[in-house]
Amino acid sequence: GVTTGELFGINVPGKLGTGDFATQVEAFQKFVIQPSTSFIDSIINKLFKLNGLDVNFTTTPIELESITNQNKII
């Protein structure tokens, strides 16, 4: 499910990177993360419904900017 190896530090030997990192992250979230979380959300909601609970469980995606802002040294 890896959309580009550069996201995980796997690159073409002799190259430092070619693409826009934010675009690569967005593609990875759209094609890998979102389908997986949608599937997990649906399973959890089915389990809640089977147990008589009317709950709409959804996962909240983590924004890359919020992670990088938390790690900045001021």
mmCIF file of the N, C-alpha and C atoms, coordinates in Angstrom:
data_MODEL
# 
_entry.id   MODEL 
# 
loop_
_atom_site.group_PDB 
_atom_site.id 
_atom_site.type_symbol 
_atom_site.label_atom_id 
_atom_site.label_alt_id 
_atom_site.label_comp_id 
_atom_site.label_asym_id 
_atom_site.label_entity_id 
_atom_site.label_seq_id 
_atom_site.pdbx_PDB_ins_code 
_atom_site.Cartn_x 
_atom_site.Cartn_y 
_atom_site.Cartn_z 
_atom_site.occupancy 
_atom_site.B_iso_or_equiv 
_atom_site.pdbx_formal_charge 
_atom_site.auth_seq_id 
_atom_site.auth_comp_id 
_atom_site.auth_asym_id 
_atom_site.auth_atom_id 
_atom_site.pdbx_PDB_model_num 
ATOM 1   N N  . GLY A 1 1  ? 0.794   -1.189 0.000  1.00 0.00 ? 1  GLY A N  1 
ATOM 2   C CA . GLY A 1 1  ? 0.000   0.000  0.000  1.00 0.00 ? 1  GLY A CA 1 
ATOM 3   C C  . GLY A 1 1  ? 0.848   1.269  0.000  1.00 0.00 ? 1  GLY A C  1 
ATOM 4   N N  . VAL A 1 2  ? 2.142   1.144  -0.186 1.00 0.00 ? 2  VAL A N  1 
ATOM 5   C CA . VAL A 1 2  ? 2.993   2.328  -0.186 1.00 0.00 ? 2  VAL A CA 1 
ATOM 6   C C  . VAL A 1 2  ? 2.835   3.047  -1.516 1.00 0.00 ? 2  VAL A C  1 
ATOM 7   N N  . THR A 1 3  ? 2.468   4.337  -1.451 1.00 0.00 ? 3  THR A N  1 
ATOM 8   C CA . THR A 1 3  ? 2.292   5.106  -2.682 1.00 0.00 ? 3  THR A CA 1 
ATOM 9   C C  . THR A 1 3  ? 3.615   5.613  -3.231 1.00 0.00 ? 3  THR A C  1 
ATOM 10  N N  . THR A 1 4  ? 4.567   5.910  -2.361 1.00 0.00 ? 4  THR A N  1 
ATOM 11  C CA . THR A 1 4  ? 5.908   6.307  -2.777 1.00 0.00 ? 4  THR A CA 1 
ATOM 12  C C  . THR A 1 4  ? 6.889   5.949  -1.661 1.00 0.00 ? 4  THR A C  1 
ATOM 13  N N  . GLY A 1 5  ? 7.999   5.410  -2.033 1.00 0.00 ? 5  GLY A N  1 
ATOM 14  C CA . GLY A 1 5  ? 8.993   4.998  -1.053 1.00 0.00 ? 5  GLY A CA 1 
ATOM 15  C C  . GLY A 1 5  ? 9.638   6.146  -0.305 1.00 0.00 ? 5  GLY A C  1 
ATOM 16  N N  . GLU A 1 6  ? 9.576   7.348  -0.892 1.00 0.00 ? 6  GLU A N  1 
ATOM 17  C CA . GLU A 1 6  ? 10.194  8.508  -0.249 1.00 0.00 ? 6  GLU A CA 1 
ATOM 18  C C  . GLU A 1 6  ? 9.556   8.829  1.101  1.00 0.00 ? 6  GLU A C  1 
ATOM 19  N N  . LEU A 1 7  ? 8.294   8.466  1.290  1.00 0.00 ? 7  LEU A N  1 
ATOM 20  C CA . LEU A 1 7  ? 7.621   8.717  2.561  1.00 0.00 ? 7  LEU A CA 1 
ATOM 21  C C  . LEU A 1 7  ? 8.249   7.933  3.702  1.00 0.00 ? 7  LEU A C  1 
ATOM 22  N N  . PHE A 1 8  ? 8.887   6.829  3.368  1.00 0.00 ? 8  PHE A N  1 
ATOM 23  C CA . PHE A 1 8  ? 9.445   5.942  4.384  1.00 0.00 ? 8  PHE A CA 1 
ATOM 24  C C  . PHE A 1 8  ? 10.966  5.890  4.338  1.00 0.00 ? 8  PHE A C  1 
ATOM 25  N N  . GLY A 1 9  ? 11.560  6.852  3.643  1.00 0.00 ? 9  GLY A N  1 
ATOM 26  C CA . GLY A 1 9  ? 13.009  6.930  3.582  1.00 0.00 ? 9  GLY A CA 1 
ATOM 27  C C  . GLY A 1 9  ? 13.631  6.008  2.554  1.00 0.00 ? 9  GLY A C  1 
ATOM 28  N N  . ILE A 1 10 ? 12.807  5.385  1.715  1.00 0.00 ? 10 ILE A N  1 
ATOM 29  C CA . ILE A 1 10 ? 13.315  4.508  0.663  1.00 0.00 ? 10 ILE A CA 1 
ATOM 30  C C  . ILE A 1 10 ? 13.353  5.341  -0.610 1.00 0.00 ? 10 ILE A C  1 
ATOM 31  N N  . ASN A 1 11 ? 14.501  5.523  -1.140 1.00 0.00 ? 11 ASN A N  1 
ATOM 32  C CA . ASN A 1 11 ? 14.641  6.401  -2.285 1.00 0.00 ? 11 ASN A CA 1 
ATOM 33  C C  . ASN A 1 11 ? 15.498  5.726  -3.337 1.00 0.00 ? 11 ASN A C  1 
ATOM 34  N N  . VAL A 1 12 ? 15.546  6.319  -4.479 1.00 0.00 ? 12 VAL A N  1 
ATOM 35  C CA . VAL A 1 12 ? 16.398  5.833  -5.554 1.00 0.00 ? 12 VAL A CA 1 
ATOM 36  C C  . VAL A 1 12 ? 17.845  6.195  -5.208 1.00 0.00 ? 12 VAL A C  1 
ATOM 37  N N  . PRO A 1 13 ? 18.758  5.256  -5.262 1.00 0.00 ? 13 PRO A N  1 
ATOM 38  C CA . PRO A 1 13 ? 20.150  5.567  -4.930 1.00 0.00 ? 13 PRO A CA 1 
ATOM 39  C C  . PRO A 1 13 ? 20.682  6.719  -5.781 1.00 0.00 ? 13 PRO A C  1 
ATOM 40  N N  . GLY A 1 14 ? 21.352  7.648  -5.135 1.00 0.00 ? 14 GLY A N  1 
ATOM 41  C CA . GLY A 1 14 ? 21.941  8.772  -5.846 1.00 0.00 ? 14 GLY A CA 1 
ATOM 42  C C  . GLY A 1 14 ? 21.033  9.983  -5.967 1.00 0.00 ? 14 GLY A C  1 
ATOM 43  N N  . LYS A 1 15 ? 19.788  9.873  -5.480 1.00 0.00 ? 15 LYS A N  1 
ATOM 44  C CA . LYS A 1 15 ? 18.857  10.994 -5.546 1.00 0.00 ? 15 LYS A CA 1 
ATOM 45  C C  . LYS A 1 15 ? 18.428  11.374 -4.136 1.00 0.00 ? 15 LYS A C  1 
ATOM 46  N N  . LEU A 1 16 ? 18.229  12.658 -3.907 1.00 0.00 ? 16 LEU A N  1 
ATOM 47  C CA . LEU A 1 16 ? 17.822  13.127 -2.589 1.00 0.00 ? 16 LEU A CA 1 
ATOM 48  C C  . LEU A 1 16 ? 16.314  13.217 -2.438 1.00 0.00 ? 16 LEU A C  1 
ATOM 49  N N  . GLY A 1 17 ? 15.570  13.094 -3.500 1.00 0.00 ? 17 GLY A N  1 
ATOM 50  C CA . GLY A 1 17 ? 14.118  13.227 -3.457 1.00 0.00 ? 17 GLY A CA 1 
ATOM 51  C C  . GLY A 1 17 ? 13.664  14.052 -4.634 1.00 0.00 ? 17 GLY A C  1 
ATOM 52  N N  . THR A 1 18 ? 12.500  13.711 -5.157 1.00 0.00 ? 18 THR A N  1 
ATOM 53  C CA . THR A 1 18 ? 12.064  14.380 -6.374 1.00 0.00 ? 18 THR A CA 1 
ATOM 54  C C  . THR A 1 18 ? 10.716  15.060 -6.232 1.00 0.00 ? 18 THR A C  1 
ATOM 55  N N  . GLY A 1 19 ? 9.850   14.570 -5.363 1.00 0.00 ? 19 GLY A N  1 
ATOM 56  C CA . GLY A 1 19 ? 8.494   15.077 -5.315 1.00 0.00 ? 19 GLY A CA 1 
ATOM 57  C C  . GLY A 1 19 ? 8.226   15.996 -4.151 1.00 0.00 ? 19 GLY A C  1 
ATOM 58  N N  . ASP A 1 20 ? 7.045   16.569 -4.191 1.00 0.00 ? 20 ASP A N  1 
ATOM 59  C CA . ASP A 1 20 ? 6.578   17.417 -3.108 1.00 0.00 ? 20 ASP A CA 1 
ATOM 60  C C  . ASP A 1 20 ? 6.084   16.525 -1.982 1.00 0.00 ? 20 ASP A C  1 
ATOM 61  N N  . PHE A 1 21 ? 6.689   16.649 -0.800 1.00 0.00 ? 21 PHE A N  1 
ATOM 62  C CA . PHE A 1 21 ? 6.375   15.766 0.318  1.00 0.00 ? 21 PHE A CA 1 
ATOM 63  C C  . PHE A 1 21 ? 4.906   15.869 0.726  1.00 0.00 ? 21 PHE A C  1 
ATOM 64  N N  . ALA A 1 22 ? 4.349   17.078 0.769  1.00 0.00 ? 22 ALA A N  1 
ATOM 65  C CA . ALA A 1 22 ? 2.948   17.263 1.170  1.00 0.00 ? 22 ALA A CA 1 
ATOM 66  C C  . ALA A 1 22 ? 2.004   16.557 0.205  1.00 0.00 ? 22 ALA A C  1 
ATOM 67  N N  . THR A 1 23 ? 2.299   16.596 -1.072 1.00 0.00 ? 23 THR A N  1 
ATOM 68  C CA . THR A 1 23 ? 1.471   15.913 -2.075 1.00 0.00 ? 23 THR A CA 1 
ATOM 69  C C  . THR A 1 23 ? 1.560   14.405 -1.895 1.00 0.00 ? 23 THR A C  1 
ATOM 70  N N  . GLN A 1 24 ? 2.753   13.906 -1.583 1.00 0.00 ? 24 GLN A N  1 
ATOM 71  C CA . GLN A 1 24 ? 2.929   12.473 -1.369 1.00 0.00 ? 24 GLN A CA 1 
ATOM 72  C C  . GLN A 1 24 ? 2.171   12.002 -0.136 1.00 0.00 ? 24 GLN A C  1 
ATOM 73  N N  . VAL A 1 25 ? 2.201   12.800 0.927  1.00 0.00 ? 25 VAL A N  1 
ATOM 74  C CA . VAL A 1 25 ? 1.468   12.463 2.145  1.00 0.00 ? 25 VAL A CA 1 
ATOM 75  C C  . VAL A 1 25 ? -0.029  12.462 1.870  1.00 0.00 ? 25 VAL A C  1 
ATOM 76  N N  . GLU A 1 26 ? -0.505  13.457 1.127  1.00 0.00 ? 26 GLU A N  1 
ATOM 77  C CA . GLU A 1 26 ? -1.928  13.544 0.795  1.00 0.00 ? 26 GLU A CA 1 
ATOM 78  C C  . GLU A 1 26 ? -2.378  12.326 -0.012 1.00 0.00 ? 26 GLU A C  1 
ATOM 79  N N  . ALA A 1 27 ? -1.577  11.909 -0.977 1.00 0.00 ? 27 ALA A N  1 
ATOM 80  C CA . ALA A 1 27 ? -1.903  10.729 -1.783 1.00 0.00 ? 27 ALA A CA 1 
ATOM 81  C C  . ALA A 1 27 ? -1.921  9.471  -0.918 1.00 0.00 ? 27 ALA A C  1 
ATOM 82  N N  . PHE A 1 28 ? -0.950  9.332  -0.016 1.00 0.00 ? 28 PHE A N  1 
ATOM 83  C CA . PHE A 1 28 ? -0.901  8.175  0.872  1.00 0.00 ? 28 PHE A CA 1 
ATOM 84  C C  . PHE A 1 28 ? -2.140  8.124  1.760  1.00 0.00 ? 28 PHE A C  1 
ATOM 85  N N  . GLN A 1 29 ? -2.536  9.287  2.301  1.00 0.00 ? 29 GLN A N  1 
ATOM 86  C CA . GLN A 1 29 ? -3.735  9.323  3.140  1.00 0.00 ? 29 GLN A CA 1 
ATOM 87  C C  . GLN A 1 29 ? -4.982  8.983  2.333  1.00 0.00 ? 29 GLN A C  1 
ATOM 88  N N  . LYS A 1 30 ? -5.067  9.497  1.119  1.00 0.00 ? 30 LYS A N  1 
ATOM 89  C CA . LYS A 1 30 ? -6.263  9.281  0.295  1.00 0.00 ? 30 LYS A CA 1 
ATOM 90  C C  . LYS A 1 30 ? -6.402  7.830  -0.165 1.00 0.00 ? 30 LYS A C  1 
ATOM 91  N N  . PHE A 1 31 ? -5.307  7.215  -0.569 1.00 0.00 ? 31 PHE A N  1 
ATOM 92  C CA . PHE A 1 31 ? -5.379  5.888  -1.171 1.00 0.00 ? 31 PHE A CA 1 
ATOM 93  C C  . PHE A 1 31 ? -5.084  4.735  -0.215 1.00 0.00 ? 31 PHE A C  1 
ATOM 94  N N  . VAL A 1 32 ? -4.492  5.008  0.939  1.00 0.00 ? 32 VAL A N  1 
ATOM 95  C CA . VAL A 1 32 ? -4.150  3.934  1.874  1.00 0.00 ? 32 VAL A CA 1 
ATOM 96  C C  . VAL A 1 32 ? -4.853  4.118  3.221  1.00 0.00 ? 32 VAL A C  1 
ATOM 97  N N  . ILE A 1 33 ? -4.650  5.264  3.843  1.00 0.00 ? 33 ILE A N  1 
ATOM 98  C CA . ILE A 1 33 ? -5.156  5.485  5.196  1.00 0.00 ? 33 ILE A CA 1 
ATOM 99  C C  . ILE A 1 33 ? -6.678  5.586  5.234  1.00 0.00 ? 33 ILE A C  1 
ATOM 100 N N  . GLN A 1 34 ? -7.263  6.436  4.396  1.00 0.00 ? 34 GLN A N  1 
ATOM 101 C CA . GLN A 1 34 ? -8.713  6.639  4.432  1.00 0.00 ? 34 GLN A CA 1 
ATOM 102 C C  . GLN A 1 34 ? -9.512  5.360  4.168  1.00 0.00 ? 34 GLN A C  1 
ATOM 103 N N  . PRO A 1 35 ? -9.164  4.558  3.159  1.00 0.00 ? 35 PRO A N  1 
ATOM 104 C CA . PRO A 1 35 ? -9.917  3.305  2.980  1.00 0.00 ? 35 PRO A CA 1 
ATOM 105 C C  . PRO A 1 35 ? -9.808  2.367  4.182  1.00 0.00 ? 35 PRO A C  1 
ATOM 106 N N  . SER A 1 36 ? -8.631  2.307  4.790  1.00 0.00 ? 36 SER A N  1 
ATOM 107 C CA . SER A 1 36 ? -8.455  1.439  5.956  1.00 0.00 ? 36 SER A CA 1 
ATOM 108 C C  . SER A 1 36 ? -9.266  1.925  7.144  1.00 0.00 ? 36 SER A C  1 
ATOM 109 N N  . THR A 1 37 ? -9.219  3.233  7.406  1.00 0.00 ? 37 THR A N  1 
ATOM 110 C CA . THR A 1 37 ? -9.979  3.756  8.544  1.00 0.00 ? 37 THR A CA 1 
ATOM 111 C C  . THR A 1 37 ? -11.473 3.669  8.305  1.00 0.00 ? 37 THR A C  1 
ATOM 112 N N  . SER A 1 38 ? -11.916 3.839  7.064  1.00 0.00 ? 38 SER A N  1 
ATOM 113 C CA . SER A 1 38 ? -13.347 3.684  6.763  1.00 0.00 ? 38 SER A CA 1 
ATOM 114 C C  . SER A 1 38 ? -13.807 2.261  7.044  1.00 0.00 ? 38 SER A C  1 
ATOM 115 N N  . PHE A 1 39 ? -12.979 1.293  6.678  1.00 0.00 ? 39 PHE A N  1 
ATOM 116 C CA . PHE A 1 39 ? -13.308 -0.109 6.930  1.00 0.00 ? 39 PHE A CA 1 
ATOM 117 C C  . PHE A 1 39 ? -13.370 -0.389 8.433  1.00 0.00 ? 39 PHE A C  1 
ATOM 118 N N  . ILE A 1 40 ? -12.377 0.101  9.163  1.00 0.00 ? 40 ILE A N  1 
ATOM 119 C CA . ILE A 1 40 ? -12.349 -0.097 10.613 1.00 0.00 ? 40 ILE A CA 1 
ATOM 120 C C  . ILE A 1 40 ? -13.543 0.585  11.277 1.00 0.00 ? 40 ILE A C  1 
ATOM 121 N N  . ASP A 1 41 ? -13.855 1.815  10.845 1.00 0.00 ? 41 ASP A N  1 
ATOM 122 C CA . ASP A 1 41 ? -15.013 2.535  11.385 1.00 0.00 ? 41 ASP A CA 1 
ATOM 123 C C  . ASP A 1 41 ? -16.297 1.737  11.181 1.00 0.00 ? 41 ASP A C  1 
ATOM 124 N N  . SER A 1 42 ? -16.473 1.170  9.989  1.00 0.00 ? 42 SER A N  1 
ATOM 125 C CA . SER A 1 42 ? -17.701 0.424  9.714  1.00 0.00 ? 42 SER A CA 1 
ATOM 126 C C  . SER A 1 42 ? -17.804 -0.830 10.582 1.00 0.00 ? 42 SER A C  1 
ATOM 127 N N  . ILE A 1 43 ? -16.686 -1.506 10.799 1.00 0.00 ? 43 ILE A N  1 
ATOM 128 C CA . ILE A 1 43 ? -16.691 -2.699 11.654 1.00 0.00 ? 43 ILE A CA 1 
ATOM 129 C C  . ILE A 1 43 ? -17.045 -2.321 13.091 1.00 0.00 ? 43 ILE A C  1 
ATOM 130 N N  . ILE A 1 44 ? -16.430 -1.267 13.603 1.00 0.00 ? 44 ILE A N  1 
ATOM 131 C CA . ILE A 1 44 ? -16.711 -0.826 14.978 1.00 0.00 ? 44 ILE A CA 1 
ATOM 132 C C  . ILE A 1 44 ? -18.173 -0.414 15.117 1.00 0.00 ? 44 ILE A C  1 
ATOM 133 N N  . ASN A 1 45 ? -18.703 0.311  14.125 1.00 0.00 ? 45 ASN A N  1 
ATOM 134 C CA . ASN A 1 45 ? -20.105 0.719  14.179 1.00 0.00 ? 45 ASN A CA 1 
ATOM 135 C C  . ASN A 1 45 ? -21.055 -0.488 14.130 1.00 0.00 ? 45 ASN A C  1 
ATOM 136 N N  . LYS A 1 46 ? -20.693 -1.513 13.366 1.00 0.00 ? 46 LYS A N  1 
ATOM 137 C CA . LYS A 1 46 ? -21.509 -2.732 13.332 1.00 0.00 ? 46 LYS A CA 1 
ATOM 138 C C  . LYS A 1 46 ? -21.499 -3.435 14.691 1.00 0.00 ? 46 LYS A C  1 
ATOM 139 N N  . LEU A 1 47 ? -20.327 -3.464 15.329 1.00 0.00 ? 47 LEU A N  1 
ATOM 140 C CA . LEU A 1 47 ? -20.237 -4.075 16.654 1.00 0.00 ? 47 LEU A CA 1 
ATOM 141 C C  . LEU A 1 47 ? -21.085 -3.307 17.674 1.00 0.00 ? 47 LEU A C  1 
ATOM 142 N N  . PHE A 1 48 ? -21.036 -1.975 17.616 1.00 0.00 ? 48 PHE A N  1 
ATOM 143 C CA . PHE A 1 48 ? -21.877 -1.172 18.497 1.00 0.00 ? 48 PHE A CA 1 
ATOM 144 C C  . PHE A 1 48 ? -23.352 -1.474 18.256 1.00 0.00 ? 48 PHE A C  1 
ATOM 145 N N  . LYS A 1 49 ? -23.740 -1.531 16.981 1.00 0.00 ? 49 LYS A N  1 
ATOM 146 C CA . LYS A 1 49 ? -25.146 -1.775 16.632 1.00 0.00 ? 49 LYS A CA 1 
ATOM 147 C C  . LYS A 1 49 ? -25.593 -3.160 17.108 1.00 0.00 ? 49 LYS A C  1 
ATOM 148 N N  . LEU A 1 50 ? -24.741 -4.168 16.956 1.00 0.00 ? 50 LEU A N  1 
ATOM 149 C CA . LEU A 1 50 ? -25.070 -5.518 17.421 1.00 0.00 ? 50 LEU A CA 1 
ATOM 150 C C  . LEU A 1 50 ? -25.291 -5.558 18.932 1.00 0.00 ? 50 LEU A C  1 
ATOM 151 N N  . ASN A 1 51 ? -24.607 -4.661 19.647 1.00 0.00 ? 51 ASN A N  1 
ATOM 152 C CA . ASN A 1 51 ? -24.751 -4.593 21.094 1.00 0.00 ? 51 ASN A CA 1 
ATOM 153 C C  . ASN A 1 51 ? -25.802 -3.588 21.547 1.00 0.00 ? 51 ASN A C  1 
ATOM 154 N N  . GLY A 1 52 ? -26.611 -3.120 20.601 1.00 0.00 ? 52 GLY A N  1 
ATOM 155 C CA . GLY A 1 52 ? -27.717 -2.239 20.932 1.00 0.00 ? 52 GLY A CA 1 
ATOM 156 C C  . GLY A 1 52 ? -27.346 -0.791 21.187 1.00 0.00 ? 52 GLY A C  1 
ATOM 157 N N  . LEU A 1 53 ? -26.187 -0.378 20.754 1.00 0.00 ? 53 LEU A N  1 
ATOM 158 C CA . LEU A 1 53 ? -25.762 1.001  20.958 1.00 0.00 ? 53 LEU A CA 1 
ATOM 159 C C  . LEU A 1 53 ? -25.899 1.791  19.656 1.00 0.00 ? 53 LEU A C  1 
ATOM 160 N N  . ASP A 1 54 ? -26.553 2.928  19.742 1.00 0.00 ? 54 ASP A N  1 
ATOM 161 C CA . ASP A 1 54 ? -26.718 3.784  18.575 1.00 0.00 ? 54 ASP A CA 1 
ATOM 162 C C  . ASP A 1 54 ? -25.612 4.833  18.591 1.00 0.00 ? 54 ASP A C  1 
ATOM 163 N N  . VAL A 1 55 ? -24.428 4.432  18.138 1.00 0.00 ? 55 VAL A N  1 
ATOM 164 C CA . VAL A 1 55 ? -23.246 5.287  18.166 1.00 0.00 ? 55 VAL A CA 1 
ATOM 165 C C  . VAL A 1 55 ? -22.700 5.393  16.754 1.00 0.00 ? 55 VAL A C  1 
ATOM 166 N N  . ASN A 1 56 ? -22.268 6.585  16.379 1.00 0.00 ? 56 ASN A N  1 
ATOM 167 C CA . ASN A 1 56 ? -21.616 6.764  15.087 1.00 0.00 ? 56 ASN A CA 1 
ATOM 168 C C  . ASN A 1 56 ? -20.136 7.027  15.333 1.00 0.00 ? 56 ASN A C  1 
ATOM 169 N N  . PHE A 1 57 ? -19.351 5.961  15.339 1.00 0.00 ? 57 PHE A N  1 
ATOM 170 C CA . PHE A 1 57 ? -17.917 6.046  15.592 1.00 0.00 ? 57 PHE A CA 1 
ATOM 171 C C  . PHE A 1 57 ? -17.197 6.464  14.316 1.00 0.00 ? 57 PHE A C  1 
ATOM 172 N N  . THR A 1 58 ? -16.330 7.455  14.420 1.00 0.00 ? 58 THR A N  1 
ATOM 173 C CA . THR A 1 58 ? -15.462 7.842  13.301 1.00 0.00 ? 58 THR A CA 1 
ATOM 174 C C  . THR A 1 58 ? -14.077 8.182  13.848 1.00 0.00 ? 58 THR A C  1 
ATOM 175 N N  . THR A 1 59 ? -13.083 7.840  13.072 1.00 0.00 ? 59 THR A N  1 
ATOM 176 C CA . THR A 1 59 ? -11.730 8.207  13.452 1.00 0.00 ? 59 THR A CA 1 
ATOM 177 C C  . THR A 1 59 ? -11.431 9.600  12.920 1.00 0.00 ? 59 THR A C  1 
ATOM 178 N N  . THR A 1 60 ? -10.584 10.307 13.619 1.00 0.00 ? 60 THR A N  1 
ATOM 179 C CA . THR A 1 60 ? -10.190 11.646 13.204 1.00 0.00 ? 60 THR A CA 1 
ATOM 180 C C  . THR A 1 60 ? -8.763  11.575 12.676 1.00 0.00 ? 60 THR A C  1 
ATOM 181 N N  . PRO A 1 61 ? -8.566  11.973 11.429 1.00 0.00 ? 61 PRO A N  1 
ATOM 182 C CA . PRO A 1 61 ? -7.205  11.916 10.885 1.00 0.00 ? 61 PRO A CA 1 
ATOM 183 C C  . PRO A 1 61 ? -6.294  12.925 11.565 1.00 0.00 ? 61 PRO A C  1 
ATOM 184 N N  . ILE A 1 62 ? -5.046  12.561 11.714 1.00 0.00 ? 62 ILE A N  1 
ATOM 185 C CA . ILE A 1 62 ? -4.048  13.450 12.289 1.00 0.00 ? 62 ILE A CA 1 
ATOM 186 C C  . ILE A 1 62 ? -3.462  14.291 11.162 1.00 0.00 ? 62 ILE A C  1 
ATOM 187 N N  . GLU A 1 63 ? -3.461  15.576 11.357 1.00 0.00 ? 63 GLU A N  1 
ATOM 188 C CA . GLU A 1 63 ? -2.905  16.473 10.357 1.00 0.00 ? 63 GLU A CA 1 
ATOM 189 C C  . GLU A 1 63 ? -1.396  16.539 10.525 1.00 0.00 ? 63 GLU A C  1 
ATOM 190 N N  . LEU A 1 64 ? -0.675  16.450 9.438  1.00 0.00 ? 64 LEU A N  1 
ATOM 191 C CA . LEU A 1 64 ? 0.781   16.486 9.472  1.00 0.00 ? 64 LEU A CA 1 
ATOM 192 C C  . LEU A 1 64 ? 1.279   17.799 10.067 1.00 0.00 ? 64 LEU A C  1 
ATOM 193 N N  . GLU A 1 65 ? 0.617   18.905 9.758  1.00 0.00 ? 65 GLU A N  1 
ATOM 194 C CA . GLU A 1 65 ? 1.046   20.211 10.260 1.00 0.00 ? 65 GLU A CA 1 
ATOM 195 C C  . GLU A 1 65 ? 0.976   20.269 11.779 1.00 0.00 ? 65 GLU A C  1 
ATOM 196 N N  . SER A 1 66 ? -0.047  19.657 12.377 1.00 0.00 ? 66 SER A N  1 
ATOM 197 C CA . SER A 1 66 ? -0.169  19.707 13.830 1.00 0.00 ? 66 SER A CA 1 
ATOM 198 C C  . SER A 1 66 ? 0.947   18.927 14.500 1.00 0.00 ? 66 SER A C  1 
ATOM 199 N N  . ILE A 1 67 ? 1.406   17.870 13.884 1.00 0.00 ? 67 ILE A N  1 
ATOM 200 C CA . ILE A 1 67 ? 2.507   17.082 14.440 1.00 0.00 ? 67 ILE A CA 1 
ATOM 201 C C  . ILE A 1 67 ? 3.806   17.871 14.339 1.00 0.00 ? 67 ILE A C  1 
ATOM 202 N N  . THR A 1 68 ? 4.065   18.482 13.193 1.00 0.00 ? 68 THR A N  1 
ATOM 203 C CA . THR A 1 68 ? 5.314   19.213 13.024 1.00 0.00 ? 68 THR A CA 1 
ATOM 204 C C  . THR A 1 68 ? 5.329   20.465 13.898 1.00 0.00 ? 68 THR A C  1 
ATOM 205 N N  . ASN A 1 69 ? 4.198   21.110 14.103 1.00 0.00 ? 69 ASN A N  1 
ATOM 206 C CA . ASN A 1 69 ? 4.147   22.287 14.974 1.00 0.00 ? 69 ASN A CA 1 
ATOM 207 C C  . ASN A 1 69 ? 4.393   21.933 16.427 1.00 0.00 ? 69 ASN A C  1 
ATOM 208 N N  . GLN A 1 70 ? 3.966   20.754 16.870 1.00 0.00 ? 70 GLN A N  1 
ATOM 209 C CA . GLN A 1 70 ? 4.182   20.331 18.241 1.00 0.00 ? 70 GLN A CA 1 
ATOM 210 C C  . GLN A 1 70 ? 5.647   20.032 18.508 1.00 0.00 ? 70 GLN A C  1 
ATOM 211 N N  . ASN A 1 71 ? 6.387   19.652 17.482 1.00 0.00 ? 71 ASN A N  1 
ATOM 212 C CA . ASN A 1 71 ? 7.782   19.262 17.651 1.00 0.00 ? 71 ASN A CA 1 
ATOM 213 C C  . ASN A 1 71 ? 8.762   20.413 17.479 1.00 0.00 ? 71 ASN A C  1 
ATOM 214 N N  . LYS A 1 72 ? 8.279   21.613 17.188 1.00 0.00 ? 72 LYS A N  1 
ATOM 215 C CA . LYS A 1 72 ? 9.167   22.749 16.999 1.00 0.00 ? 72 LYS A CA 1 
ATOM 216 C C  . LYS A 1 72 ? 9.709   23.224 18.339 1.00 0.00 ? 72 LYS A C  1 
ATOM 217 N N  . ILE A 1 73 ? 10.968  23.598 18.339 1.00 0.00 ? 73 ILE A N  1 
ATOM 218 C CA . ILE A 1 73 ? 11.592  24.169 19.539 1.00 0.00 ? 73 ILE A CA 1 
ATOM 219 C C  . ILE A 1 73 ? 11.532  25.682 19.415 1.00 0.00 ? 73 ILE A C  1 
ATOM 220 N N  . ILE A 1 74 ? 10.951  26.301 20.423 1.00 0.00 ? 74 ILE A N  1 
ATOM 221 C CA . ILE A 1 74 ? 10.785  27.763 20.371 1.00 0.00 ? 74 ILE A CA 1 
ATOM 222 C C  . ILE A 1 74 ? 11.859  28.428 21.191 1.00 0.00 ? 74 ILE A C  1 
# 
